[in-house]
Amino acid sequence: MAGPNTSGGTDGDDAPPLLGRTIVVTRPREQSKELAALIETAGGLPLFFPVLEILDAEDLRPFKAIIAGLDTFDIAIFISPTAVRKAMNLILAQRALPASLRVAAIGKGSARELKHFGVARVISPTERFDSEHLLALPDFQSVDGRRIVIFRGDGGRETLGDTLTSRGARVEYAECYRRARPHADAGELLRPWARGELDAITVTSGEGLHNLYDMVGKLGQQWLKNTPIFVFHERIAEKAARLGLQQVVVTGPGDDGLYRGLIAWFKSSGAATARDGHE
């Protein structure tokens, strides 16, 4: 996956690298603006089709009990930008973060959100942004006896909590929102797909990928198998392969990684085949 210019600009008289390309953005609607804006700067057309919906937790009493006892925790870990926004708004409505509480985040987006809430010092990976790379940091090697709270949505991967527990930490989950599959009109994708007007799809979670696969139905699944799917983690790519998707591009992390991956793809020699297979 190569391209001479991944900045999003133009080379001399070259057209914008995503000019005329329709890129499906599947992030939850409230999280999709940044990626959509990047696509537009490169001349592309973002098509919104959220495959996850973020809802309030059905019962916040356990969460509020954890907030009341935050002084007893040593480290707080935030799983996602959504977890930061949901949790911090609820926390600050009740109290301030304890000065002694160390704060960690898995990704750059989460760390950036925490800074918006006035949390200046955040433990976070500097390269790949996932549970495994957070666990590899020195701060999480000797956690025997430490109390750690993980702010997240309902469910999700257990790797982080299980590993910290195996290292002797006492882990609690603070679930402050829940995810659901939206009730969407699949025709929003099927109609432009049938006209050969969908060039690529961005997917940012394994759960979202499975939702997308189910939401588009049998006809859409056949087109999905031959449409370039852009993901920013190998774990999502592995799930895509198990579903039989044939053009999966792993990019750098975050929205910027997806954006640069899209540009590199469409500036490469393989871009001419992007619409093949469903016309």
Secondary structure, DSSP 4 states (H G I P E B T S, - for coil): ---S--SSS--TTPPPTTTT-EEEE-S-GGG-HHHHHHHHHTT-EEEE--S-EEEE-S--HHHHHHHHTGGG-SEEEE-SHHHHHHHHHHHHTT-PPPTT-EEEESSHHHHHHHHHTT----B--SSS-SHHHHHTSGGGT--TT-EEEEEEESS---HHHHHHHHTT-EEEEEEEEEEE-----THHHHHHHHTT---EEE---HHHHHHHHHHTHHHHHHHHTTS-EEESSHHHHHHHHHTT---EEE--SHHHHHHHHHHHHHHSGGGGGTTTT--
